[in-house]
Amino acid sequence: KSQYLQKMAANIAAGAVVCVESEIRGDVTIGPRTVVHPKARIIAEAGPIIIGEGNLIEEQALIINSYPENIMPDTEGVEPKTMTIGINNVFEVGCVSQALKIGDNNVIESKADLGKNVILTSGCIVGACCQVNTCEVIPENTVIYGSNCMRRVQTERPQPQTLQLDFLMKILPNYHHMKKTVKGTSTPVRN
Amino acid sequence: MASLLQPDRVLYLVHGEKKIRSPLSTLYFCRYCSELRSLECVSHEVDSHYCPSCLENMPSAEAKLKKNRCANCFDCPCCMHTLSTRATNIPAPLPDDPSKTTMKKAYYLACGFCRWTSRDVGMADKSVASGGWQEPDNPHTQRINKLIEYYQQLAQREKLERDRKKLARRRPYMPLAFSQHTIHVVEKYGLGTRLQRQRPGAPITSLAGLSLKEGEDQKEINIEPAQALDEVEPLPEDCYTRPINLPEVTSLRQRLLQPDFQPAGASQLHPKHKHLLIKRSLRCRKCEHNLSKPEFNPTSIKFKIQLVAECQVLLTLTNPVENITHVTLVGCEEGDPEDINSTAKVMVPTKELVLAGKDAAADYDELAEPQDFQDDPDVVAFRKSNKIGFFIKVVPQREEDGDVTVSFKIRHDFRNLAAPIRPSEEGDAPTEAIWLTHHVELSLGPIIA
C-alpha cells in the first residue's frame, strides 16, 4: 500500500494529448496517441490505471478504479488491482466505466455504465444509456443496444477512429493547454 | 394550465353514441352541429400517404401498388430503426487496364442504433447509392397472386348474382340495407376502390356500372387445389443435442416482421422497405363536415381545417373567443344521470360570470381603458384580460383514498362564426348567440388528512 501511495503522479507518454481541464488522479499511465478531452475524469482510487494507445476519451467520461462497495478504504491487506485499457477504444461523452479489463477496439457509447465485474474483450459496442453490471466476460464483437440491453453479434469490429484522432491532436492544442508529457517535466498540473 | 400539463384533471362529457369523458385538448367542436365531438364519434379517413424518413408524398394508387412501402428507405431487420447508406472506398481494377487499381465507392446499408450492416447477411456492396437494393423474392408469389385473382373474380360473380336477385324483388324503402351488405361482400376480397362507406340515403348509382360487365367476356381463372402431403420433413437428428447459438436465433418480433420468410436465423434477416404513414382527416358523422384536415405536404404540420375544441369551447377559466361571453355555472342536481363520478358536493357561484373577449393586442396596448366589470369579491378572485378566477366551495362526501372529483355544468353563449347557409333577408343580421351546456368533471386531488 505504501508503494502505491508513492506513485501519485500521472504518467503521460509522449504523443498523447491530454487537456489541462481533465481531472486525472492517482497512478494513471496514458499511452501515446491517446486523446483526453477536457472535463474527462480518470480516477485511480483503489489501484493504478493503465491506458493503452490510440484511445479517445471524450468529455465528462469517467474512468474510475474504485474500491469494492463493502470494503472501507483504510482496510489493511487489500491488494490494489490494476485497471487495464487496451488500444483504439472510444469512451464517448458522459460514459462511466469501472470495468477492470477492457480490450481493444471497443466503443462505449454516451451515458453507458459499466460495472466493476464486467470484462470487455475486443470489438464490443456498449450502446448509449445501457447499464452493464453483470459479472461476465462479454464475448468479442458483441453489440449491446436498446433499453433492455439486447445483444447481438456483429461480423466486423468497429473501425479505429484514426481520422478523428488525427484531427483532434491537431486542433485541441490550438484551444486548450495540455498536460505535460513524460518527455517534458515530470510534475503534472493537478486540478 | 390544466389543458397542457395535467390533461386529465378537467374532463368534459361528450354526448355521442357512447358517453365519453375526456379532456378538452383531445376534443373537437363541430360548429355546424354546435356540439363537442371526441375521436370515437368522428369518422377517420385516410388523407395522404408519406414516408416517415424521406418525407416523400405518395399518391394512394401508387401506395397500394407498392403495398404501402417506401421505395427508397429501408428498416433494419434487427431493431426496426431506419437504415442509412454508407460508403467505403474499395480498390477495384480499372476496366481498361486490369493491373492498375483505382478507388471506387461501394455502398452498404448500416443501422446507427444496433450496428447491423447489410454485409452481415451477405448482401454485396452496391455501386449506386440508392435503388440498387432488392428485397428477396417470395417463392410463393405467383401462387398467391393467382389465388387472389381467382377469389376476386368469385366475389364479383357472387355480388352480381346477389344484386340481380335483390333487384328482382327490391322494395322502394329498402335501399340502405341492400347497398351496405353488398359493399361488405365486395370488400371481403379487397375489390372495393370507390365503394367505401356509402353515405346514408345516397342513391345506388355506383353499383349500376358493374352490371354492364355481364356483356364482357370474363376470363375464367382456374386454380389447382392445394395438395396435402403425407410425409413431412423429419427433424434433424441433433435437434435436441445441438448447443444453441443464441445470437443467431431471431426474436419473434424480428421473425414476424417478415411474414414471407419468417427466418429462424439472424443471418437470413433481410431489410424490408419502410412502411408508409398516413395523414388522416376527421369528419363529423352527423353533418358530414370536416373537423380536421391536414396539409398535403408531409413536411408541414399545419392543418387546412382544424376545429379543435379548445378554440371554440370555453375553458374553465379562460375565454378563447373574441366576444364577451357570459357564463353560468350550475351544480348537478340529485339523481342526474350523467353525474356518476363525483365524490364531493360543490357549491358553485350562482351569479352569472362575464368574461371579456380574447384580444391579442391587449398586451401591447397601454392606453386601453381597463374594462370595468364590477366583480363581486366573494365570487371573483381575480380577472386578467380574458381569464377569470372564481371561488367554489367543495364538501367531500366520503373519506376516500382516491381523488376528490366534482362535476357541474357550464352554460355559456356561443356565436357561430360559420357563414349561415340560409341567406339573410335584410343586409347582415347579427349572428345570434346560442346557449351551450357542457357537463364538466374536475379532479381536485387527494384529501390531505
Interface residues (C-beta under 8 A of the other chain):
Chain A: I125 G127 T142 V143 Y145 G146 M150 R151 R152 V153 Q154 T155 E156 P158
Chain B: C78 C79 F113 C114 R115 W116 T117 R119 D120 P247 A266
